[in-house]
Amino acid sequence: MNRALRDVSVLHRTGQWCLGRQVDEVVAYDVPILPEHQVRGRGTVDRSYLLLDQGVQLTRPAVFDGPVEGWWYVDVVDIEVTDAGLVVHDLYVDLLVPPGAERYYVLDLDELAGALGNDEITAAQCGAALRSTQRFVDRHLRASDRGSVAPPTNFPPAGIAALEKLPRFHR
């Protein structure tokens, strides 16, 4: 990797501060899987990627097995920059993307609507979540011809490729 890596700390939704590395607008960080979510014979750490300029987090969860093994889980997020590091706030909308990205599944729009209805998020945050979702789909999950149903060529996002190869991050 020829661009400079910078150490960062990321607060994951599980409440864990995780060590990561940033290059440009992409952060990779390793999240220890909480014991109650671990699956025997599977890894105990997930590597997540934040696309800072797109408001999304991507993970290929170690606990995914069977028909969803190897699939990507994409969270639409708000990323807060603090003195301690980056704080990731879930904006409810998620996507499941299988290997090859020939299709994708949008999840939890009902949770987004519920959060808005219960004043857990603002209308501005809801709008930001929907815009981030659409931009991510357009940029990474649709073929270059907007009407095409051909598999996209931009998934997973190119910015994470070099970070995928880094050894596990330790404190």
HELIX and SHEET records of a PDB file:
HELIX    1   1 PRO A   35  HIS A   37  5                                   3    
HELIX    2   2 GLY A   66  VAL A   68  5                                   3    
HELIX    3   3 LEU A  109  GLY A  117  1                                   9    
HELIX    4   4 ALA A  123  PHE A  136  1                                  14    
HELIX    5   5 VAL A  137  LEU A  141  3                                   5    
HELIX    6   6 ALA A  158  ILE A  160  5                                   3    
HELIX    7   7 ALA A  161  GLU A  164  1                                   4    
SHEET    1   A 8 TYR A 105  LEU A 107  0                                        
SHEET    2   A 8 LEU A  86  VAL A  97 -1                                        
SHEET    3   A 8 ARG A   6  LEU A  11  1                                        
SHEET    4   A 8 TRP A  17  VAL A  23 -1                                        
SHEET    5   A 8 VAL A  26  PRO A  32 -1                                        
SHEET    6   A 8 VAL A  45  LEU A  51 -1                                        
SHEET    7   A 8 VAL A  56  THR A  59 -1                                        
SHEET    8   A 8 TRP A  72  VAL A  81 -1                                        
END                                                                             
